[in-house]
């Protein structure tokens, strides 16, 4: 039996959460095209006949500006310290830069075996991909370089084979029935935030959080759960955007979130009530970050 922890790290929008969900076969982390969607560490557990792989999804590597961002980067550093293997995801369809060089240096110094997954390879022609592989290979940082597409699944099996080969021997770390360590309540909040990110303007992602205030399971055996959640923003203008004209935006967010939550909780009906609260400066207040699930 082999088992171990594998960190998925990379710059924002490199595809870490998409890859995690594909590998585990469940929706562990929310996904959007907005940078810094993932804010906290999330575990996705894949149990096979001879292996158990505990994937650690991490926030995107960036230079912190607020207490929120500092906490996000602390989650990255913690993952790099504690895991057995690191998978560094790079968006191969985008040009590199100072941010990517910072990420490479970070994984180089972690002292763990590192695999490089050149993600979104389906968007790049081979004429550009091959020099990119050679460039990263010259940096002498990676045990293996694997071009993949987390979205389509192309070559993900090859990456998995490299991961399995490098796992340490050991018994399973979690019960084989588990596929994540996250509580349902926190996953519900993240599902609402995912729909906010997908439906609102570019200015909102960094300044939005979701707090689940009521999670009433009293009638769950009958297929019914009642949830009250607050969408947190920093400015009154942002509140107007989330609510939308005539309340249309928040209704759309609620409808999409409710359908996903029903599937997550495996119930026939979810009553979801959403409020919008303005909390100025919450990204720089530690007690609020903990309250909103950024640990």
C-alpha positions in Angstrom: 0.0 0.0 0.0 1.2 3.5 -0.8 -0.3 6.7 0.6 0.7 10.3 0.9 -0.1 14.0 0.6 0.3 15.8 -2.7 0.1 19.6 -2.9 -1.3 21.2 -6.1 0.3 24.6 -6.3 0.6 27.3 -9.0 -0.3 30.9 -9.9 -3.9 32.0 -9.9 -6.0 30.5 -12.7 -3.5 27.8 -13.5 -6.2 25.1 -13.1 -5.5 23.6 -9.7 -9.1 23.2 -8.6 -10.2 21.9 -12.0 -7.5 19.3 -11.8 -8.4 18.3 -8.2 -12.0 17.8 -9.1 -11.1 15.7 -12.1 -8.7 13.5 -10.1 -11.0 12.9 -7.2 -14.1 12.6 -9.4 -16.1 14.9 -7.1 -16.6 18.6 -6.8 -14.1 19.4 -3.9 -13.2 23.0 -4.9 -15.2 25.7 -6.6 -14.0 26.8 -10.0 -14.2 30.1 -11.8 -12.2 32.1 -14.3 -11.5 34.8 -11.6 -8.0 34.8 -10.0 -7.7 33.8 -6.4 -10.9 31.8 -6.3 -9.4 29.3 -3.9 -8.8 30.9 -0.5 -8.1 28.1 1.9 -6.5 24.7 1.8 -8.9 21.9 0.7 -8.3 18.2 0.7 -9.4 15.8 -2.0 -9.0 12.1 -1.2 -8.6 9.5 -3.9 -8.6 5.9 -2.7 -7.6 3.2 -5.1 -6.8 -0.5 -4.6 -3.2 0.0 -3.7 -2.9 3.7 -3.1 -4.5 6.5 -1.3 -3.6 10.0 -2.5 -4.6 13.0 -0.5 -4.5 16.0 -2.8 -4.1 19.5 -1.2 -5.6 22.3 -3.2 -4.0 25.6 -2.4 -4.7 29.3 -3.2 -2.8 30.7 -6.2 0.7 31.9 -5.5 0.8 35.7 -5.5 2.3 38.6 -3.6 0.0 39.4 -0.6 -1.7 42.8 -0.2 -4.3 42.3 2.5 -4.5 40.1 5.6 -6.7 37.9 3.4 -3.9 37.4 0.9 -1.3 36.8 3.7 -3.5 34.0 5.1 -3.9 32.5 1.6 -0.1 32.5 1.1 0.4 30.9 4.5 -1.8 28.0 3.3 0.6 27.6 0.4 3.7 27.6 2.6 2.1 25.1 5.0 1.2 22.8 2.2 4.7 22.9 0.8 6.1 22.1 4.3 3.8 19.2 5.1 3.3 17.2 1.9 5.2 14.3 0.4 5.1 15.5 -3.2 4.3 18.7 -5.0 2.6 19.2 -8.4 3.3 22.6 -9.8 0.7 23.7 -12.3 1.5 26.2 -15.0 -0.9 27.7 -17.5 1.0 26.9 -20.7 -1.3 29.1 -22.8 -0.1 32.3 -21.1 3.3 33.9 -21.2 5.4 33.6 -18.0 6.8 36.5 -16.1 8.0 37.6 -12.7 5.1 35.9 -10.9 5.8 32.6 -12.5 9.5 32.9 -11.7 8.6 33.6 -8.1 6.5 30.4 -8.1 9.3 28.3 -9.6 11.7 29.6 -7.0 9.2 28.8 -4.2 8.8 25.1 -5.3 12.5 24.8 -5.9 13.2 25.7 -2.2 10.5 23.5 -0.7 12.8 20.4 -0.5 10.2 18.0 -1.8 10.0 16.1 -5.1 8.2 18.4 -7.6 6.3 17.4 -10.8 5.5 20.1 -13.3 2.1 19.9 -15.0 1.9 22.2 -18.0 -1.8 22.7 -18.0 -4.1 23.9 -20.8 -1.8 22.1 -23.3 -4.9 21.7 -25.5 -4.8 25.4 -26.2 -1.1 25.4 -27.3 0.4 24.2 -30.5 3.4 21.8 -30.3 5.7 24.3 -31.8 5.3 26.5 -28.7 4.9 23.7 -26.2 8.2 21.9 -26.9 10.4 25.0 -26.3 8.4 25.6 -23.1 9.2 22.1 -21.9 12.9 22.5 -22.7 13.0 25.9 -20.9 11.5 24.5 -17.7 13.7 21.3 -18.0 16.8 23.5 -18.0 15.8 24.9 -14.6 16.7 21.6 -13.0 13.7 21.8 -10.5 11.3 19.1 -11.7 11.5 15.3 -11.4 9.2 15.1 -14.4 7.4 17.5 -16.8 3.9 16.4 -18.1 1.8 18.5 -20.5 -1.9 18.0 -19.5 -5.4 19.5 -19.9 -7.2 19.4 -16.6 -10.4 20.6 -18.4 -10.5 17.8 -21.0 -8.5 15.1 -19.1 -5.8 14.9 -21.8 -2.7 13.1 -20.4 -3.9 13.4 -16.8 -3.4 9.6 -16.6 0.3 10.1 -17.3 0.5 12.7 -14.5 -1.3 10.3 -12.2 1.2 7.5 -13.0 4.1 9.8 -12.1 2.4 10.7 -8.8 1.7 7.0 -7.9 5.4 6.2 -8.5 6.6 8.7 -6.0 4.2 8.1 -3.2 5.8 6.7 0.0 4.7 3.3 1.3 2.2 3.4 4.1 -1.4 2.6 5.1 -4.4 4.6 4.1 -4.6 8.0 5.9 -8.4 8.4 5.7 -11.4 6.2 5.6 -11.9 4.9 2.1 -15.4 6.3 2.0 -14.2 9.9 2.4 -13.4 12.1 -0.6 -12.8 15.4 1.2 -12.2 16.7 4.8 -14.5 19.7 4.3 -17.7 20.1 6.3 -20.9 20.4 4.3 -21.7 23.8 5.7 -18.4 25.3 4.4 -18.9 23.6 1.0 -22.4 25.2 0.8 -20.9 28.6 1.4 -18.2 28.0 -1.2 -20.9 26.9 -3.7 -22.8 30.2 -3.2 -19.5 32.2 -3.7 -18.8 30.3 -6.9 -22.1 31.5 -8.3 -21.4 35.0 -7.2 -18.0 34.9 -9.0 -19.6 33.5 -12.2 -22.4 36.0 -12.4 -20.9 39.4 -11.3 -18.4 41.8 -12.6 -14.6 41.6 -12.4 -14.4 44.0 -9.5 -16.2 41.7 -7.0 -14.2 38.5 -6.6 -11.5 39.7 -4.1 -14.0 41.6 -2.0 -16.7 38.9 -1.7 -17.2 36.3 1.0 -20.1 34.1 2.0 -21.2 33.3 5.6 -23.7 30.4 6.2 -25.7 31.6 9.2 -28.4 28.9 9.3 -27.9 25.2 8.2 -31.1 23.6 9.3 -31.1 19.8 8.7 -34.1 19.0 11.0 -36.1 17.6 8.0 -33.2 16.2 6.0 -34.6 12.6 6.3 -37.6 14.0 4.4 -35.3 15.4 1.7 -35.5 19.0 2.8 -32.8 21.4 4.1 -33.1 25.1 5.0 -30.1 27.4 4.6 -29.7 31.1 5.2 -26.4 32.6 3.9 -25.1 36.2 3.7 -23.0 37.4 0.8 -20.4 39.8 2.2 -19.1 42.8 0.2 -17.0 45.8 1.1 -19.0 48.7 -0.5 -22.6 49.6 -1.0 -22.0 49.9 -4.8 -21.0 46.2 -4.7 -24.2 45.3 -2.8 -26.2 46.9 -5.7 -24.3 44.8 -8.2 -25.0 41.5 -6.3 -28.7 42.3 -5.9 -29.1 43.5 -9.5 -31.9 45.5 -11.0 -35.2 44.4 -9.4 -33.3 41.7 -7.5 -32.7 39.7 -10.7 -29.0 39.0 -10.0 -29.3 37.6 -6.5 -32.3 35.5 -7.7 -30.1 34.0 -10.5 -27.2 33.4 -8.0 -29.6 31.7 -5.6 -31.3 29.5 -8.2 -27.9 28.2 -9.5 -26.5 27.7 -6.0 -29.6 25.9 -4.8 -29.4 23.3 -7.6 -25.8 22.6 -6.8 -26.4 22.4 -3.1 -29.3 19.9 -3.6 -26.9 17.7 -5.6 -24.1 18.1 -2.9 -26.4 17.2 0.0 -28.4 14.6 -2.0 -31.8 16.0 -1.1 -34.8 16.8 -3.1 -35.3 20.3 -2.0 -33.2 23.1 -0.5 -34.7 26.3 0.7 -32.0 28.9 0.2 -32.3 32.5 1.5 -29.6 34.9 0.5 -28.8 38.3 2.1 -26.2 40.8 1.1 -24.2 42.6 3.8 -21.7 45.4 3.5 -18.7 44.9 5.9 -16.0 47.5 5.1 -12.4 46.3 5.3 -13.2 42.7 6.2 -10.2 41.5 4.2 -7.9 43.1 6.7 -9.6 41.9 9.9 -8.4 38.5 11.2 -11.5 37.7 13.3 -13.7 38.2 10.3 -11.5 36.1 8.1 -11.9 33.2 10.5 -15.6 33.8 10.7 -15.9 33.8 6.9 -13.9 30.5 6.6 -10.4 31.8 5.6 -8.2 29.9 8.0 
